Amino acid sequence: MKNNLLWDIKRFYPKEFMAGKEALNIIKQQFGIQLPEDEADFITMHIVEAQMN
């Protein structure tokens, strides 16, 4: 699924986005699955939402 907010998410939430990218690296190392960068955006938004609640 394509995330059209990729650029905005990277810009407004750079620390959270780096955590999302690290999550992708962990998934790749643990399971051998390479997910697209768009998945890091979705993980980032989960992190941001969790911080707000």
N, C-alpha and C positions, 0 to 999 in steps of 0.2 A: 504494500500500500504506500503510495507516494504522499509525502508530507509537504504541502505547499508553504509551510511556515518555517522551513529549515533555516533559511538565512536569518529570519527574525529571532528564532530561538537561540541560535549561536550568538547573536549579538546581545540579546537582553539577559541571557542566562549562561555566560561562558563557563563558570565553575561547575554548574549542574550538567552542562553539556559534556564537559570533560569526564565527569563521573559516568554519564551515559555511554560515552565511547569506551571507557575502561570496562564497563559492564559487557560491552560487545567483545572486548578482548578476552575477558574471563570466560564467556560463553564459548568462544572459539577454542580456547585452551582446554577447557573441561569437556566439551562435547564434540569438538571438531566441526562446528557449524559456523560459517561466516555469514552473518546477517548484514543487510545493507545499512548504510549510515542513517537512513531515515528511521530505523529502529532506535538509534541513539536519541533521536528527537522525542520519540514517544516515551522512552525511559526518563528523559529529562523532564518532561511535563509531569510525569508521576512524582518525581522528586520535588518539583516546584509545588504541586498540589499538596503534597504531604507537609511541606513547610508552612503552607497557609492554614492548614487545619490544625 
